[in-house]
């Protein structure tokens, strides 16, 4: 599967992960990995990802952004604390 076939970008998926993670209070890597699977499955359920498409690479790329996710959560928390 190539990103050219997707109706969304990997960055858009990551932003969804970030938003949902904030809403659900996800702060642990295991919960983040579960959230990655959930977001991908949601896109599969609405037909944006074909059920025959392998998603392992997509999952690996998003799981690999765990440190980015943590950094962005900390930035958001710092911004809220400074208000």
Legacy VTK file of the C-alpha trace (Angstrom):
# vtk DataFile Version 3.0
C-alpha trace
ASCII
DATASET POLYDATA
POINTS 83 float
0.000 0.000 0.000
1.300 3.445 -0.836
0.382 6.752 0.713
-0.667 7.943 -2.754
-3.789 5.783 -2.480
-4.916 7.270 0.821
-7.514 9.995 1.127
-5.587 11.319 4.139
-1.947 11.795 5.050
0.129 10.146 7.731
0.393 13.570 9.372
-3.403 13.831 9.448
-3.555 10.421 11.132
-0.962 11.534 13.666
-2.965 14.685 14.413
-6.025 12.492 15.022
-3.944 10.360 17.381
-2.802 13.467 19.213
-6.339 14.818 19.558
-7.853 11.512 20.685
-4.941 10.847 22.992
-5.472 14.192 24.713
-9.209 13.530 25.017
-8.657 10.039 26.432
-5.725 10.962 28.663
-3.301 8.615 26.901
0.127 9.000 28.511
1.571 5.478 28.292
3.129 3.914 25.212
0.978 0.762 25.380
-2.184 2.863 25.370
-0.762 4.948 22.510
-0.094 1.786 20.485
-3.672 0.644 21.119
-4.889 4.043 19.973
-2.865 3.709 16.745
-4.707 0.473 15.983
-8.061 2.044 16.897
-7.586 5.045 14.594
-6.511 2.840 11.681
-9.441 0.483 12.237
-11.840 3.439 12.321
-10.567 4.530 8.914
-10.929 0.966 7.680
-14.513 0.808 9.006
-15.562 3.920 7.100
-13.915 2.693 3.916
-10.925 5.034 3.782
-8.614 2.038 4.056
-9.460 -1.048 2.040
-9.929 -4.177 4.138
-7.394 -5.944 1.916
-4.694 -3.320 2.480
-1.889 -4.233 4.829
-1.511 -1.609 7.533
1.645 -2.852 9.260
3.849 -0.133 7.742
1.325 2.542 8.630
1.090 1.257 12.201
4.882 1.072 12.490
5.277 4.662 11.264
2.684 5.971 13.698
4.033 3.933 16.609
7.446 5.351 15.769
6.094 8.815 16.539
5.581 8.044 20.230
8.294 10.522 21.256
6.730 13.223 19.048
3.393 12.489 20.707
4.919 12.823 24.184
6.642 16.090 23.274
3.453 17.591 21.873
1.473 16.530 24.943
4.040 18.226 27.181
3.947 21.392 25.064
0.165 21.482 25.297
0.272 20.932 29.062
2.823 23.728 29.455
0.672 26.098 27.401
-2.388 25.303 29.519
-0.438 25.675 32.773
0.815 29.123 31.737
-2.713 30.495 31.218
LINES 1 84
83 0 1 2 3 4 5 6 7 8 9 10 11 12 13 14 15 16 17 18 19 20 21 22 23 24 25 26 27 28 29 30 31 32 33 34 35 36 37 38 39 40 41 42 43 44 45 46 47 48 49 50 51 52 53 54 55 56 57 58 59 60 61 62 63 64 65 66 67 68 69 70 71 72 73 74 75 76 77 78 79 80 81 82
